[in-house]
């Protein structure tokens, strides 16, 4: 079942988004949550995954992305 299964959006452009969740593939998900001005990024498979603070440009999420790119350069996105 390799498809996008569900997209959930809580909130709107005018009042602000509180949560965006995408379920895809057989058991994967991405979720972005605004918790009182702090933005959490969550990536997972079924009941496991990772969460990182995405509030600041060079914060924990950026550090996690850099670490993954270093360990898996074959999966890094090319910058144009």
SEVEXTOR-125070 format. One record per residue (C-alpha): residue number from 0; chain; y, z, x. Coordinates in pm, 1 decimal, decimal comma, m for minus. Each point is the difference from the previous one (the first is absolute). Layout:
REM SEVEXTOR-125070
<site><selum>NUM</selum><zaro>A</zaro><Y>Y</Y><Z>Z</Z><X>X</X></site>
...
***
This chain:
REM SEVEXTOR-125070
<site><selum>0</selum><zaro>A</zaro><Y>0,0</Y><Z>0,0</Z><X>0,0</X></site>
<site><selum>1</selum><zaro>A</zaro><Y>261,4</Y><Z>m116,1</Z><X>251,2</X></site>
<site><selum>2</selum><zaro>A</zaro><Y>310,8</Y><Z>m2,4</Z><X>m215,3</X></site>
<site><selum>3</selum><zaro>A</zaro><Y>301,1</Y><Z>208,0</Z><X>m94,2</X></site>
<site><selum>4</selum><zaro>A</zaro><Y>m135,7</Y><Z>229,9</Z><X>m268,4</X></site>
<site><selum>5</selum><zaro>A</zaro><Y>305,6</Y><Z>195,5</Z><X>m108,2</X></site>
<site><selum>6</selum><zaro>A</zaro><Y>371,6</Y><Z>39,7</Z><X>68,8</X></site>
<site><selum>7</selum><zaro>A</zaro><Y>172,6</Y><Z>316,0</Z><X>m125,2</X></site>
<site><selum>8</selum><zaro>A</zaro><Y>376,7</Y><Z>42,4</Z><X>18,5</X></site>
<site><selum>9</selum><zaro>A</zaro><Y>167,3</Y><Z>323,4</Z><X>m107,1</X></site>
<site><selum>10</selum><zaro>A</zaro><Y>376,5</Y><Z>m19,7</Z><X>m34,1</X></site>
<site><selum>11</selum><zaro>A</zaro><Y>234,6</Y><Z>m295,7</Z><X>18,4</X></site>
<site><selum>12</selum><zaro>A</zaro><Y>277,9</Y><Z>m155,5</Z><X>204,1</X></site>
<site><selum>13</selum><zaro>A</zaro><Y>277,2</Y><Z>174,5</Z><X>m195,0</X></site>
<site><selum>14</selum><zaro>A</zaro><Y>m131,3</Y><Z>357,0</Z><X>8,3</X></site>
<site><selum>15</selum><zaro>A</zaro><Y>m211,6</Y><Z>m33,8</Z><X>315,6</X></site>
<site><selum>16</selum><zaro>A</zaro><Y>m365,8</Y><Z>m54,8</Z><X>65,8</X></site>
<site><selum>17</selum><zaro>A</zaro><Y>m217,6</Y><Z>310,0</Z><X>18,5</X></site>
<site><selum>18</selum><zaro>A</zaro><Y>m337,6</Y><Z>m155,4</Z><X>78,6</X></site>
<site><selum>19</selum><zaro>A</zaro><Y>m158,9</Y><Z>m337,3</Z><X>66,9</X></site>
<site><selum>20</selum><zaro>A</zaro><Y>m377,9</Y><Z>m26,2</Z><X>22,6</X></site>
<site><selum>21</selum><zaro>A</zaro><Y>m216,5</Y><Z>m305,3</Z><X>63,4</X></site>
<site><selum>22</selum><zaro>A</zaro><Y>m378,9</Y><Z>7,2</Z><X>m39,0</X></site>
<site><selum>23</selum><zaro>A</zaro><Y>m179,2</Y><Z>m292,0</Z><X>163,5</X></site>
<site><selum>24</selum><zaro>A</zaro><Y>m333,1</Y><Z>m123,2</Z><X>131,3</X></site>
<site><selum>25</selum><zaro>A</zaro><Y>m301,4</Y><Z>209,2</Z><X>m84,7</X></site>
<site><selum>26</selum><zaro>A</zaro><Y>153,4</Y><Z>344,3</Z><X>62,2</X></site>
<site><selum>27</selum><zaro>A</zaro><Y>328,1</Y><Z>m23,9</Z><X>195,2</X></site>
<site><selum>28</selum><zaro>A</zaro><Y>347,1</Y><Z>120,9</Z><X>m92,2</X></site>
<site><selum>29</selum><zaro>A</zaro><Y>358,3</Y><Z>12,7</Z><X>123,1</X></site>
<site><selum>30</selum><zaro>A</zaro><Y>244,5</Y><Z>248,2</Z><X>m146,1</X></site>
<site><selum>31</selum><zaro>A</zaro><Y>369,5</Y><Z>61,6</Z><X>70,5</X></site>
<site><selum>32</selum><zaro>A</zaro><Y>142,8</Y><Z>318,1</Z><X>m149,5</X></site>
<site><selum>33</selum><zaro>A</zaro><Y>356,9</Y><Z>133,5</Z><X>m4,2</X></site>
<site><selum>34</selum><zaro>A</zaro><Y>m16,8</Y><Z>380,2</Z><X>2,8</X></site>
<site><selum>35</selum><zaro>A</zaro><Y>355,6</Y><Z>129,4</Z><X>m36,2</X></site>
<site><selum>36</selum><zaro>A</zaro><Y>140,4</Y><Z>m250,3</Z><X>249,1</X></site>
<site><selum>37</selum><zaro>A</zaro><Y>m296,6</Y><Z>9,8</Z><X>237,5</X></site>
<site><selum>38</selum><zaro>A</zaro><Y>m214,0</Y><Z>m315,4</Z><X>m0,5</X></site>
<site><selum>39</selum><zaro>A</zaro><Y>m375,4</Y><Z>31,7</Z><X>52,8</X></site>
<site><selum>40</selum><zaro>A</zaro><Y>m216,5</Y><Z>m300,2</Z><X>87,8</X></site>
<site><selum>41</selum><zaro>A</zaro><Y>m369,0</Y><Z>34,5</Z><X>m85,6</X></site>
<site><selum>42</selum><zaro>A</zaro><Y>m277,0</Y><Z>m246,2</Z><X>92,1</X></site>
<site><selum>43</selum><zaro>A</zaro><Y>m358,8</Y><Z>63,3</Z><X>m85,1</X></site>
<site><selum>44</selum><zaro>A</zaro><Y>m349,0</Y><Z>m94,5</Z><X>m103,1</X></site>
<site><selum>45</selum><zaro>A</zaro><Y>m149,8</Y><Z>189,8</Z><X>m292,3</X></site>
<site><selum>46</selum><zaro>A</zaro><Y>49,0</Y><Z>370,9</Z><X>87,4</X></site>
<site><selum>47</selum><zaro>A</zaro><Y>103,6</Y><Z>m35,5</Z><X>365,4</X></site>
<site><selum>48</selum><zaro>A</zaro><Y>312,0</Y><Z>m129,6</Z><X>164,2</X></site>
<site><selum>49</selum><zaro>A</zaro><Y>318,3</Y><Z>76,3</Z><X>182,6</X></site>
<site><selum>50</selum><zaro>A</zaro><Y>344,8</Y><Z>120,4</Z><X>m102,2</X></site>
<site><selum>51</selum><zaro>A</zaro><Y>319,2</Y><Z>m30,1</Z><X>202,3</X></site>
<site><selum>52</selum><zaro>A</zaro><Y>364,4</Y><Z>82,8</Z><X>m57,9</X></site>
<site><selum>53</selum><zaro>A</zaro><Y>189,0</Y><Z>m329,4</Z><X>m40,0</X></site>
<site><selum>54</selum><zaro>A</zaro><Y>344,0</Y><Z>153,3</Z><X>m52,0</X></site>
<site><selum>55</selum><zaro>A</zaro><Y>150,3</Y><Z>m78,3</Z><X>340,9</X></site>
<site><selum>56</selum><zaro>A</zaro><Y>m4,0</Y><Z>m338,8</Z><X>181,2</X></site>
<site><selum>57</selum><zaro>A</zaro><Y>m163,2</Y><Z>138,0</Z><X>316,9</X></site>
<site><selum>58</selum><zaro>A</zaro><Y>m193,1</Y><Z>279,4</Z><X>m164,4</X></site>
<site><selum>59</selum><zaro>A</zaro><Y>m368,6</Y><Z>78,5</Z><X>m39,9</X></site>
<site><selum>60</selum><zaro>A</zaro><Y>m92,3</Y><Z>m323,7</Z><X>m179,3</X></site>
<site><selum>61</selum><zaro>A</zaro><Y>156,6</Y><Z>m213,5</Z><X>273,3</X></site>
<site><selum>62</selum><zaro>A</zaro><Y>m187,3</Y><Z>199,8</Z><X>264,4</X></site>
<site><selum>63</selum><zaro>A</zaro><Y>m327,5</Y><Z>m47,0</Z><X>m187,6</X></site>
<site><selum>64</selum><zaro>A</zaro><Y>58,3</Y><Z>m375,0</Z><X>m29,8</X></site>
<site><selum>65</selum><zaro>A</zaro><Y>74,9</Y><Z>m24,5</Z><X>374,1</X></site>
<site><selum>66</selum><zaro>A</zaro><Y>m320,0</Y><Z>190,3</Z><X>82,6</X></site>
<site><selum>67</selum><zaro>A</zaro><Y>m210,4</Y><Z>m227,7</Z><X>m220,2</X></site>
<site><selum>68</selum><zaro>A</zaro><Y>161,9</Y><Z>m310,6</Z><X>152,5</X></site>
<site><selum>69</selum><zaro>A</zaro><Y>m78,7</Y><Z>125,0</Z><X>351,5</X></site>
<site><selum>70</selum><zaro>A</zaro><Y>m361,8</Y><Z>80,2</Z><X>m84,0</X></site>
<site><selum>71</selum><zaro>A</zaro><Y>m54,3</Y><Z>m316,6</Z><X>m206,5</X></site>
<site><selum>72</selum><zaro>A</zaro><Y>230,3</Y><Z>m276,6</Z><X>129,6</X></site>
<site><selum>73</selum><zaro>A</zaro><Y>m210,7</Y><Z>m262,3</Z><X>m177,6</X></site>
<site><selum>74</selum><zaro>A</zaro><Y>127,0</Y><Z>142,1</Z><X>m331,3</X></site>
<site><selum>75</selum><zaro>A</zaro><Y>368,3</Y><Z>30,1</Z><X>95,9</X></site>
<site><selum>76</selum><zaro>A</zaro><Y>251,7</Y><Z>m207,1</Z><X>m195,8</X></site>
<site><selum>77</selum><zaro>A</zaro><Y>197,9</Y><Z>m251,0</Z><X>200,2</X></site>
<site><selum>78</selum><zaro>A</zaro><Y>377,7</Y><Z>49,0</Z><X>m3,9</X></site>
<site><selum>79</selum><zaro>A</zaro><Y>204,7</Y><Z>m317,2</Z><X>m46,9</X></site>
***
